[in-house]
């Protein structure tokens, strides 16, 4: 199947999820999302949904280009593209991780060196370390 068709199938999948989200919101609130107090403006809402459709089409195209998907698979991948990308991001290198910096450990001390911190000469002279 041509790549442009996979792009379209992925966009359809992303669009279906956008419509389902809109449907559920309207059923629950009985209002348009951009008319809810503290809700997004219409332009912001539309931008978010366009981004979702573009993500769906690009992820479906990428997986279909490797020969792994048919039409239905491309639609499913397009619908799940945000979740797929979140998973891929969590598997990659992180710029910041809560485990790297903790309030109990001063900045600049590598992980695993906390016990060395207890035996510095400053601590010994302060009477903090028992020898």
Secondary structure as a PSIPRED ss2 file (coil, helix, strand):
# PSIPRED VFORMAT (PSIPRED V4.0)

   1 X C   1.000  0.000  0.000
   2 X C   1.000  0.000  0.000
   3 X H   0.000  1.000  0.000
   4 X H   0.000  1.000  0.000
   5 X H   0.000  1.000  0.000
   6 X H   0.000  1.000  0.000
   7 X H   0.000  1.000  0.000
   8 X H   0.000  1.000  0.000
   9 X H   0.000  1.000  0.000
  10 X H   0.000  1.000  0.000
  11 X H   0.000  1.000  0.000
  12 X H   0.000  1.000  0.000
  13 X H   0.000  1.000  0.000
  14 X H   0.000  1.000  0.000
  15 X H   0.000  1.000  0.000
  16 X H   0.000  1.000  0.000
  17 X H   0.000  1.000  0.000
  18 X H   0.000  1.000  0.000
  19 X H   0.000  1.000  0.000
  20 X H   0.000  1.000  0.000
  21 X H   0.000  1.000  0.000
  22 X H   0.000  1.000  0.000
  23 X H   0.000  1.000  0.000
  24 X H   0.000  1.000  0.000
  25 X H   0.000  1.000  0.000
  26 X H   0.000  1.000  0.000
  27 X H   0.000  1.000  0.000
  28 X H   0.000  1.000  0.000
  29 X H   0.000  1.000  0.000
  30 X C   1.000  0.000  0.000
  31 X C   1.000  0.000  0.000
  32 X C   1.000  0.000  0.000
  33 X H   0.000  1.000  0.000
  34 X H   0.000  1.000  0.000
  35 X H   0.000  1.000  0.000
  36 X C   1.000  0.000  0.000
  37 X C   1.000  0.000  0.000
  38 X C   1.000  0.000  0.000
  39 X C   1.000  0.000  0.000
  40 X C   1.000  0.000  0.000
  41 X C   1.000  0.000  0.000
  42 X H   0.000  1.000  0.000
  43 X H   0.000  1.000  0.000
  44 X H   0.000  1.000  0.000
  45 X H   0.000  1.000  0.000
  46 X H   0.000  1.000  0.000
  47 X H   0.000  1.000  0.000
  48 X H   0.000  1.000  0.000
  49 X H   0.000  1.000  0.000
  50 X H   0.000  1.000  0.000
  51 X H   0.000  1.000  0.000
  52 X H   0.000  1.000  0.000
  53 X H   0.000  1.000  0.000
  54 X H   0.000  1.000  0.000
  55 X H   0.000  1.000  0.000
  56 X H   0.000  1.000  0.000
  57 X H   0.000  1.000  0.000
  58 X H   0.000  1.000  0.000
  59 X H   0.000  1.000  0.000
  60 X H   0.000  1.000  0.000
  61 X H   0.000  1.000  0.000
  62 X H   0.000  1.000  0.000
  63 X H   0.000  1.000  0.000
  64 X H   0.000  1.000  0.000
  65 X H   0.000  1.000  0.000
  66 X C   1.000  0.000  0.000
  67 X C   1.000  0.000  0.000
  68 X C   1.000  0.000  0.000
  69 X C   1.000  0.000  0.000
  70 X C   1.000  0.000  0.000
  71 X H   0.000  1.000  0.000
  72 X H   0.000  1.000  0.000
  73 X H   0.000  1.000  0.000
  74 X H   0.000  1.000  0.000
  75 X H   0.000  1.000  0.000
  76 X H   0.000  1.000  0.000
  77 X H   0.000  1.000  0.000
  78 X H   0.000  1.000  0.000
  79 X H   0.000  1.000  0.000
  80 X C   1.000  0.000  0.000
  81 X H   0.000  1.000  0.000
  82 X H   0.000  1.000  0.000
  83 X H   0.000  1.000  0.000
  84 X H   0.000  1.000  0.000
  85 X H   0.000  1.000  0.000
  86 X H   0.000  1.000  0.000
  87 X H   0.000  1.000  0.000
  88 X H   0.000  1.000  0.000
  89 X H   0.000  1.000  0.000
  90 X H   0.000  1.000  0.000
  91 X H   0.000  1.000  0.000
  92 X C   1.000  0.000  0.000
  93 X C   1.000  0.000  0.000
  94 X C   1.000  0.000  0.000
  95 X C   1.000  0.000  0.000
  96 X C   1.000  0.000  0.000
  97 X C   1.000  0.000  0.000
  98 X C   1.000  0.000  0.000
  99 X C   1.000  0.000  0.000
 100 X C   1.000  0.000  0.000
 101 X C   1.000  0.000  0.000
 102 X C   1.000  0.000  0.000
 103 X C   1.000  0.000  0.000
 104 X C   1.000  0.000  0.000
 105 X C   1.000  0.000  0.000
 106 X C   1.000  0.000  0.000
 107 X C   1.000  0.000  0.000
 108 X C   1.000  0.000  0.000
 109 X C   1.000  0.000  0.000
 110 X C   1.000  0.000  0.000
 111 X C   1.000  0.000  0.000
 112 X C   1.000  0.000  0.000
 113 X C   1.000  0.000  0.000
 114 X H   0.000  1.000  0.000
 115 X H   0.000  1.000  0.000
 116 X H   0.000  1.000  0.000
 117 X H   0.000  1.000  0.000
 118 X C   1.000  0.000  0.000
 119 X C   1.000  0.000  0.000
 120 X C   1.000  0.000  0.000
 121 X H   0.000  1.000  0.000
 122 X H   0.000  1.000  0.000
 123 X H   0.000  1.000  0.000
 124 X H   0.000  1.000  0.000
 125 X H   0.000  1.000  0.000
 126 X C   1.000  0.000  0.000
 127 X C   1.000  0.000  0.000
 128 X C   1.000  0.000  0.000
 129 X C   1.000  0.000  0.000
 130 X C   1.000  0.000  0.000
 131 X C   1.000  0.000  0.000
